[in-house]
């Protein structure tokens, strides 16, 4: 599965995804150029690791409407972003390895 990870990734979910055999690209900043450079058009999953970049969900879905959106971060999403998000996981409740395995 092709996964685009956006954010600082403090819990190393990108490494856990790669260990499970997923094809992972990373964008530190979820703006349009960063997402396009990370291959968002071909991704199946968009995984956000920073709530501060929640607006990037809208940009990602605009670029690839078929994306499955997963947020792996502490905090809560703004309403506009939560409507476009398929799954929100708190890193304190589920390990990066468990998330990678389930994807």
Secondary structure, DSSP 8 states (H G I E B T S, - for coil): -EEEEES--TT-HHHHHHHTT-EEEEESS-SHHHHHHTTGGG-SEEEE--GGGTHHHHHHHHH-TT-EEEEESSS---HHHHTT-SEEE-TTTS-HHHHHHH-
